[in-house]
Amino acid sequence: MIQRLTSLFDRRPRTAEDWLARMRRPTVPARDQAAFLDWLEKDDNLPAYETAKASLAGLAPLAGAFEGDLARLRGRKPVNTGRRILIGGLATSAVAAIAVLMILPGLGPQSADKGAVVYASAPGEITDLALEDGSRVTLDADTQIRVRFEDDARRVVLLRGAAYFDVVHNPARPFQVAVADRNVIVTGTRFTTTLRRNRAEVSLLEGRVAIGRHDVGKRRSLDHAVMLAPGQKAVFTPGLDRVHLSRPDVESATAWRERRLIFHDAPLSDVIAEAARYADRPMVIADPALAKTRVTVVLPLTGQVGLIDRMDDLLPISIERTSDGRALIRAD
């Protein structure tokens, strides 16, 4: 009898269907988010979760027909049931590990910042940090983050720039990084985040991360977030739903940590925009046509003053230092 009562009140999810129901709730506690990530990494849980999603998606036509029948009986128009039934499933295999869709509600930048600590790096400066839990963070040049640790979560907001995170594993306190209007949720892993102008990126080196929206006041759906596999990068524009997944050159994506910038067949405009954050003055391309020139180059980041001179030597350009403090770039 005691065992039966224990089973009755033990509400921890055990099956894929259990987790699917749990993660579709309007709010999901941080401990459940962390437990879900751990559950996905074990055995064959990922394909089982995909199967559960596909099965639920198959109920959508039935739900629509049922709603239509009720509407006719009540003399009103049927409502859109697309938000009530989880639509879709993962089309790719678990081996490919393209994406598991999930929303992690109630996260994101917090309005109350009591106890938060702000860390920043200057232009041209790369800074290594050790957080209180033992996690390591490397700030790229001209980067700012806000950190606040709580009993059940470790929260970071990327305010600008790029950062590399090596997170200590702790399922009881998931590590959450807000990037624009998304949250990156992990329990322990290595990844980089970037936020510059109207573009945000998340690149995963090790472990798993989940990327979800944090639209305040809206019901969350598992179909609007992505779980990355190692070697994947997610690129998105703040305010838009679409997330583009790719498998970039990891060495190039993280080269700034080794004080290098690596470009493969990149437009010169991209090279200059990235290098300008490490230079001692603004850099301006004088000829718009030159900006489209594609180049392959490795730029060493060993000092602000010398960077422009090295670019002059390594790229098909000439650089003039003007009296108003700029670096004017022309074709060589």
CORFEN-V333460 format. One record per pair of residues at least 12 apart in sequence whose ideal C-beta (glycine too) atoms are under 8 Angstrom apart, sorted by the first residue. I is the first residue (numbers start at 0). GAP is how many residues later the second one is. If there is no record, write none. Layout:
I,GAP
I,GAP
//
This chain:
11,23
12,19
12,22
12,23
12,26
14,33
14,37
15,29
15,32
15,33
15,35
15,36
16,35
18,17
18,20
18,30
18,33
19,29
19,32
19,33
19,36
19,66
19,202
21,14
22,13
22,79
22,80
22,199
23,62
23,197
23,198
25,79
25,193
25,194
26,78
26,79
27,76
27,77
27,78
28,123
29,122
29,123
29,143
29,144
29,146
30,121
30,140
30,141
32,71
32,141
32,152
32,177
33,136
33,137
33,138
33,139
33,140
33,153
34,136
35,66
36,134
36,137
36,148
36,149
36,150
36,171
36,173
37,133
37,149
39,60
39,168
39,187
40,167
43,50
45,48
45,51
45,54
46,46
46,47
48,51
49,39
49,40
49,44
49,50
52,33
52,35
52,36
52,37
52,48
52,169
53,35
53,36
55,29
55,30
56,28
56,29
56,30
56,31
56,32
58,26
59,21
59,22
59,25
59,27
62,18
62,21
62,22
63,14
63,17
66,12
66,14
82,136
82,138
85,135
85,136
85,137
86,136
87,13
87,135
95,133
96,132
96,135
97,131
97,134
97,147
98,127
98,128
98,129
98,146
99,110
99,126
99,127
100,121
100,122
100,123
100,124
100,125
100,126
101,108
101,110
101,120
101,123
101,125
102,109
102,110
102,117
102,118
102,119
102,121
102,122
103,79
103,81
103,106
103,108
103,110
103,116
103,121
104,107
104,109
104,115
105,108
106,48
106,69
106,71
106,76
106,78
106,105
106,107
107,70
107,73
107,75
107,106
107,108
108,48
108,69
108,105
109,38
109,45
112,33
112,35
113,34
114,33
114,34
115,30
115,31
115,32
116,29
116,30
116,31
117,26
117,27
117,28
117,29
117,41
118,18
118,20
118,25
118,26
118,27
118,28
119,19
119,23
119,24
119,25
120,18
120,19
120,20
120,21
120,22
120,23
120,40
121,19
121,20
122,18
122,19
122,154
122,155
122,156
122,181
123,17
123,18
123,153
123,154
123,155
123,156
123,179
123,180
123,183
124,16
125,12
125,13
125,14
125,15
125,130
125,131
125,133
125,175
126,12
126,16
130,16
130,18
130,23
131,17
132,16
132,21
132,35
132,37
132,40
133,34
134,19
134,30
134,31
134,32
134,33
134,40
135,29
135,30
136,19
136,26
136,27
136,28
136,29
137,25
137,26
137,119
138,22
138,23
138,24
139,21
139,22
139,23
139,24
139,54
139,116
139,137
140,20
140,115
140,136
140,137
141,18
141,19
141,135
142,15
142,17
142,18
142,19
142,20
143,14
143,15
143,16
143,17
144,12
144,13
144,14
144,18
145,13
148,24
149,23
150,22
151,20
151,21
152,20
152,21
152,22
152,23
153,16
153,19
153,20
153,21
153,22
154,21
154,23
155,19
155,20
155,21
155,22
156,20
156,21
157,19
157,20
157,21
157,35
157,37
158,36
159,35
159,36
160,33
160,34
160,35
161,30
161,31
161,32
161,33
161,34
161,94
162,14
162,29
162,30
163,26
163,27
163,28
163,90
163,93
164,12
164,21
164,24
164,25
164,26
164,27
164,28
165,24
166,19
166,20
166,21
166,22
166,23
166,40
167,20
168,18
168,19
169,17
169,18
170,16
173,12
173,13
174,12
174,13
176,16
177,36
178,14
178,15
178,16
178,21
178,23
179,15
179,20
179,56
179,58
180,32
180,33
180,34
180,57
180,58
181,18
181,20
181,29
181,30
181,31
181,32
181,54
182,28
182,29
182,30
182,31
183,18
183,25
183,26
183,27
184,24
184,25
184,26
184,27
185,21
185,22
185,23
185,24
186,20
187,19
188,15
188,16
188,17
188,18
188,19
188,20
189,14
189,15
189,16
189,17
190,12
190,13
190,14
190,15
190,16
190,18
190,37
191,13
191,61
191,62
197,39
197,40
198,36
198,38
199,35
199,36
199,37
199,38
200,32
200,33
200,34
201,26
201,31
201,32
202,29
202,30
202,31
202,45
202,47
202,50
202,51
203,24
203,25
203,26
203,27
203,28
203,29
204,25
204,26
204,45
204,49
205,24
206,23
207,19
207,20
207,21
208,18
208,19
209,15
209,16
209,17
209,18
210,14
210,15
210,16
210,17
210,23
210,32
211,12
211,13
212,12
212,28
223,17
225,17
225,19
227,17
230,16
230,19
231,13
231,14
231,15
232,12
232,13
232,14
232,15
232,20
248,13
248,15
251,12
254,43
255,45
258,41
258,42
258,43
259,38
259,39
259,40
259,41
260,13
260,14
260,17
260,37
260,38
260,40
261,36
262,32
262,33
262,34
262,35
262,36
263,32
264,29
264,30
264,31
265,28
265,29
265,30
266,24
266,25
266,26
266,27
267,17
267,22
267,23
267,24
267,25
267,26
267,27
267,47
267,49
268,16
268,22
268,23
270,24
270,26
270,28
270,44
271,13
271,19
271,57
274,24
274,32
274,36
277,23
277,26
277,29
278,25
278,28
278,29
278,48
279,24
279,25
279,27
279,28
280,27
280,40
280,44
280,45
280,46
281,43
281,44
281,45
282,25
282,36
282,43
282,44
282,46
283,42
283,43
283,44
283,45
284,44
285,42
285,43
285,44
286,43
286,44
289,27
289,39
289,40
289,41
292,23
292,38
294,20
294,21
296,17
296,18
297,16
298,12
298,15
307,13
307,19
314,17
315,15
315,16
316,12
316,13
316,14
316,15
317,12
317,13
317,14
//
